[in-house]
């Protein structure tokens, strides 16, 4: 592994944790439609792994397989632009502060991913009739002492595993990819080389990096990253699994705490959701005032963020607040305050910034 190249690749990111390496995208990464590779946030649970270059498919299947990168490239290729968001994005805004990596608001990015469909690989393996879930295992593993939830895990050598419902994984319409390219480049090591899963609409924990094995299961999977962590542990109702991304809007310009000249100001931002396209974005200029409709730009794809703009008459000198909220096509709207849960997942509360007009 070229450590100097790795250092260069990470230079523009905002470090959260050096080991395992976690870093947010810089604010400018949200300006464009596609995030450059060098600005795409990175989430890891363990050190960068060694990968033997093969993908094994087994479990409850009629035709077990072992595929190489060349085998995957020989299959029909598909490409999708997909917004990936860490489930812990915005954790620092919750009170009291939950446990977990101290993510700010920039653990979200959008890239073009190219690869073979998971459904095509599963069709080759021929899942058994009794299959219920697909277990996805990464090559990354190691000691795990970050407050494990499940008592019976091996804390000294835990492997990253997640599971998806078999009907979803086997459905071509779900567009789940085993990706080997990112923005027309070979997949970088920080993003899961030689191949990784890309699951549109779901929080990125399910897009398993350094994919090494796929198993069809006849019973639901229980594991530290499935039923231990990555659960909404609510204070007032039963826990729920972290799965589909919640609706969210962000302001990308002006920047928080910016000083801007008096006069017309074009406010810009991004909005995304897992349960369908964004239907409405609104901006408020006070803490409890009227919400004004923003100009929502048409979606450029089914799985990526949408741009929005708002023409603001910033003629009054002084400090001003800007709030933004989005509503998706299923009618979900952002809450005013974060929904607190013990591990700090899924914060999609209304964003509030202030700017000084001079």
N, C-alpha and C positions, 0 to 999 in steps of 0.2 A: 504494500500500500504506500503510495507516494505522499508522505506527510507534508511536504512543502506544497504540493498541489492542493491537498486538502485544506491547508491553511489559507491559500489564496481563494479557494472556493467559498470559504466561510467568512472572508474578510468584511463583507458588507452587512452581515447579519448582526442582530442584537443578542449577545450571549445571555442565556438564562442559566445554563449549567454546563460546565466543561466535560463532565464525565458522569453519566452518559451525556453525549452532546445534544443539547437542546438550545434552539435559538429562534427568536422571532424575526419576521420580516421587518425591514425598516419602513417607516411611514410611506415613503415614496413608492413602495412596492404595490400599493393599492391604487396608484394613479391610472395605470393602463388596464386594458382588458385582459392581457396575458402577463403573468408574472415572469420576469426573466429567471432562469435557473439560479443565478447567483443571489437573487433576492427572495427566493421561496423559503418559507420557514421550514425548520427541521425539528422533528420529534423522534426521540429514541428512548427506549426503556433500558437498553443494555449497550455495551460497547459494540463498535462495528464488528460484525462477524466474518469469519471465513465462510465461503460458499463454494460447494463443489461443482456448481454449474448445472446441476440436474434438478428436475422437479418430479417427485414421485406422486402418483395418484393411486390410492388403494382404499382399504376398508371394504365396505359393502358394495363392491362393484364386480361385474362379470369379467372385466378386462383390465387388470392392473397395468399401469403404464409408468415408464420413466422417460421424461422428455428433456431435451437440451434446449439451449437458446436457439440453436439452428432449427430444431424441430418446431418450436413456437413460431419462428419467423417464416417457416414454410406453410403455416396455416393461414387462412384468410385473415388479413390485417384490418383492424378497425381503429378509428381515432375519435377521441372525444375531448373537448375542453371541459374540465371538471374543477369546480371550486372545492378545495379541501380545507376543512376547519378542524383544529384540535378541539376535543370536547372540553378541555380546560381553558379555552380562550376566554379571557375576561375574569379569570378567577380572582385576581387582585382587587376587583371592584366589589366583591362580596364581603358582608359583615355579619357576624364575626368572620375573620379570615379562615377559609377552609384549609385542610391539609392538602398537599400536592405541590407540583411545580408552580412557581410564582409567575404564571403567564399574565402579561398585560393584555393588550387588545389587538396584537398583530400576529397571532398564530393562525393566519388564514391566507391562502394564496390560490391562484388559478393557473393551471398549466394545460398544455395539450399533451395528451397521453396516447400512445400508439401501442397496440399489442393484439394478442389473440383473445377472443371471448372465452370467459370461463365456461359458458354454456357449451361451447364447441368441444372443449377439453373433456367436460363431464360426459358429453354424448359419446365420445370415443371410449370412455371408461365404462359406460353402461351401468348407472347406479341400480342397485337392487330395489325391488318394490317396497321393501320395508324401510328404505332410507328416509330420514327426517331432517338431518342437518349435514352441513359440509364443514369439516374442521380444517382450518387454514393455519399452517404452522410455519413460522419464520425460522431462519437459521440463527437468529440472535438469541442469546441466552446468557445467563450469569447469575451472580448473587443478587438477591432481592430483599433488601432490608427496609424498604420504604413503607413501613406499616402494612404488611400483608394482611388482607382481610380473611382469607381462608386459613384455617389452622393447620391443615394437613399437607401444605405444600413444601417442596424442597427449597428452602430459602437460599441454599448455597449454589444451586444450579437450576434455575427456573427458565423455561423456554416460553417465548411469546406465542400465544395461540388465541385465535378467535374463531367463532363459528357463525355461519349464516344458515337460514332456513333453506333446505334443498329446493323447494319450488322457486324461490327467488334466484338462487345460484344457477339453476338449470334453465332459467327463462332467458332466451335471447333478447327479449325486450328490455331486460334490466340493464343491459349494456355494461355489465361488469367485465373488466379487462384484466388480463395478465399482461401488464405493460412492460415493455423493454425499451421504450423511447420516451423522452420528455422534451417537449419543445423541439422536436426534430433532431435531438441529440441522443446518443446512447445513455441509458439511465445512469446517473451518477451514484457513487457508492452511498452517499448520505441519504439518498432517496430510494435505496432498495436494490441496487444492482446485484445480480444481472436481471432480475425481474421481480415485480411486485404486483399486488392486487390493487385495483382502483375500483371502488364501489361508489358510484354516483349517489348523491343525496344523503348519504350516511356520514356521521362524524368519522374523521379520518382514522380513528383507532381500528376500524374494520378493514382499512386498506393496507393489509399486512405487507410489510417490506421484507426484502430478502426471502421471498417465498421459497420454501424448500419441500413442503409436502401438503397434499390435499387428501383428506380421508372422508368418505361418506359414512355417516354414523346412523345407527338404528335407534339410538337414544339421544335425548338432548344433552349437549355438552355442558359440563361444569368445570370452570377453571378460574384462576386468579384474575385474568383479564376479561372474563366473560360474566361471571356471577359473583366475583369478589370486588375488585375495582371495576370502574366503568359501570357503576350502578348509581342511579339517583337515590340516595339515602335521605328521604324526606323526614322532617321532624314530626309530621302530622298524618302520614299515610304510608301504605306499604311501599317498599322500594320498587323501582322500575329500571329496566335495562336502558343504557345509553345507546340509541340507535340513530334515528333520522335527525338531521340538522334542524334546528329551530330557526324561525324567521328572524332576520336581523338586518339593520341598516347602519352604515357608517358614514361619517363625514370625512372626506379626504381633502377638501379645501374649502375655506381656509383652515390652517392648522390650529389645534388647540392653543390658546393663549397668544395667538398672532396679533400683531399690531397692523391695522389696515387703514388706508385713507378713507375719509368720508366720501360717500357717493355710492353708485351702483356696485353691488358685489354679487358675483355668480357663485353660489354655494354648490359644491359638487360632492358626489359620494357614490357608494356602492350599496347594493342590497342583494340578499340571497336567502334561499329557504330550501328545505329538503322536501316539502310536501307539495311542491308545484311552483309555478312562476310567481313572481311578485305581482300583486294586483294594484297596490297603492303605496306611495311614499308621501309622508307629510312632515312638514317642518313647523316648529313652534318657536316664537321669539321671546317667550317669557316662561316662567316656571309653571304657570297654571293657566295660560291663555289659550287662544284659539289656535287650532292646527290648520295650516295652509297646504294645499296640494302642491307637491313638487312635480316637475316634468319627468315622468318615468320613461326612459328610453326603451325601445323594443328589445326583447331578449335576443342575444346573438347565438344562443344554443340552449338546449334543455337543461344543462347541468352546471351552468356558470353564472356568476354574479351579474346583475344588471346595473347599468349606470343610471343616475338621476341627477337633475340640476334644479336649482331654485334661484330665481331672481329676487334678490333682497335689496331694498332701498336702505342702505346703511348711511343715512344722511345725518343722524344724530350722533354727535360726539359723546364718547363715554364707553363704559363697559356694557357688553350685550351678551346674552346667552343664546345659544342655538341648540334646539333639541330636534331629533329626527326619529321617526318610527316607520316601520313597514308593516304591511298586511299582505299575506300570501293568498293564493287562489282558493285555499281551503278555509279562509276566514280567520286564520290565526294572526293575532296582532301582538306586537311586543309589549311586555309589561312595563310599568313605570319603574319598578325596582326589581333586582334579581330575585329569582326563586331560590332561596338558600337551600343547599343540601350539603351534607357533611364533607363530600369530596370535591365540591365546587365545580360541578359540570353544568354545561348548557346555559351559561349566562347570556341571555339575549335581551337584557333590559335596554330601555330607551337610552341612547347616547346623549350626553349633555356636555357641551364645551362652552367656553367663553372667549370672546375676542375683544380687543380694545380698538375703538374707532377714534382716529385723531384727525 
